[in-house]
Amino acid sequence: MRKALLVLSAIVLLSALAQLFFAGYFHFQNTIEAQREAGVFHAANGQYVLRYSALLAAIVAAIARVGSRTIWLAAGIFLLTWLQLFIFIIGGMLTGSSPEFITPAGSWVVSIHPIVGVLMIFMSYWLFNRARAAALNPQPLPPKAASTDASTSPTTA
C-alpha cells in the first residue's frame, strides 16, 4: 500500500505541476475561442485528475497507516481543489462577474486562484516526499508488539 501511495502522490504532484502549464497555455492564446478550448485542459485536470487522485491518496494513506499528517495533507489537497472551484462560483455571485463580463472586483476575488494553486503545488511536493519516505522505510513494530517480543522479555521461573 505504501508503494501505491507513492505512485498516487507522484500523480498528484505531476497533475499539480501540469496545472501551471495548462494555465499558461490557456492565457497565451490569441482568441477568446482558443482560450476557451485551451481552458478545458486546465479545468478537467484540476477538477478530475488532481481532485480524485488526491482523494485516492488520502484513502490509501489511511489504509497504509502512514500517519494522520500524511492523510490530512492529501485530504487538504482534495479540499483545496473544491476551494478553487468555489472561488470562481462565489466570486462571480458576489461581484456580478461572468466569463463575458469581468468586473474589477471579480478580478480581485479570482486573483486568489493562482495563490491557492501554488499552495497546492507545495503541498503535493510535501505529500510526495512523505510518501517516498514511507515507501523506502520499513514499517516499525507497534509499541505493544515490541514490548512482548520473546527475545527481549525476561524469563520467569
N, C-alpha and C positions, 0 to 999 in steps of 0.2 A: 504494500500500500504506500510505503514511503517513496518508492520509485514512481508510482502513479502520481503522487503529489508533486514530485519533481517535474514530471512531464507536463502536468496541468499548469504548474506555476510558470513553466517556460512558455506555454501557450498564452497565459495571461500577460506575461512580460512582452512577448512579441506582438501581441494584439494591441497593447497599450502604446508601444513604440510605433506600430503601423498607423495608429490614430494621428500621430504627428504628420506622417507622410500624406495621409488622406486629407487632412485639414489643409495642408499646403497645396496639394493638388487641386482641392476644391476652390481655394481662394485665388489662385493664379490662372483661372480660366478666362477667356476673352469675353464670352457672352453669358447672359443670365441662363440660357438654356443649357449651356455646357457646365455651368456651375451647379445647376440642379442635378444633372446627370452624374457629375463627379461627387456630389454630396451624398449620393446613395451609398457609396462605399464607406464613407465616414460614419453614416448613420447605422448601416447594417452591421458593421464591425463593432461599433460601440454598444448597440442595443441587443445584439445577439451573441456574437463571438466572445467579446470581453465580459459581458454580464454573466452569461451562463457558464463560461469556463471558470470564472471567479466563484460562482455558486458551487460548482462541482469541486473546486479546490477546497472550499470550506468544508464540504461534506466529507471528502476524502481525508482531509486533515483531522477531522473529528474521529473518523474510523481508525486512522493510523495512530491516534493518540500522540500527536506531536506537541501538544500543549495548547492552552487556551489562547495565548497571544498569537500564535500562528493561525488558529481558527478564526479569531476575531479580525486578524489582518486581511484574510481572504474575504470574510464576510463584509468588512469595511469597503473593500474594492467593489463588491457587488452592490452595496448600498449607495456608493458614490456614483455608480452608473445610473441609478434611479435619480439621484440629485441632478445629474447632468441633464436628464430629460425634463425634470421639473423646473429647472432654471429657465428653459425656453417657454414652457407652458405658463408658469406663474408670471414670468417676465412679460409675456405677451398680454396676459389678462390684466395685470396691474398697470401697464403703461399704454395699452392700446396698440402695441406694435404687431406687425404681421410680416411675413416674407415680402409682401408687396409694398407695405408702408412701414418704414422703420422710424421710430421716434428717437430723439436723443436720450430720453430716459430708458427706453428699451435697449439702446446700445450700452448704457451703463450697467444695466442688470445682466445682460448677456455677456458682458466682459468678465464675469466671474467664471464662465465656462472654461476658458483655457487655464485658469489658475487651478481649478479643480482637476483638470486633465493632467497638469504637471504633478500635482499631488498623487494622482493615481499611478503615474509612471514611477515615482519614488517608492510608493507602497508595493507596486508589482516587483520592483527590483529587490526590495527588502523581503518580500514573500519568497522570491526565487532563492535568495541566499539562505533563508531559514530552511526551505525545503531541501536544498542541496546539502546543508549541514546534517539534516535529519536522515537523508538517504545515505550519506557516507559514514555516519557514526552508527555503531550497533546500538540497539535499544538496551539501556541499562536494566538490571533487575529491579523490580519493585522493592521498596524497603522491607516489607514483610517476608518476601522470598529470600532476601539476602540474610536476614537475621535467623531464619530457620534452616539455613544450609547445614547439612550434616558435618561437613568438614570444618566448620568454624565453631560449632556448638560444643560446649564442654560435655564430657561424658559423665553420666551419673551411674553410681554403683548401687 
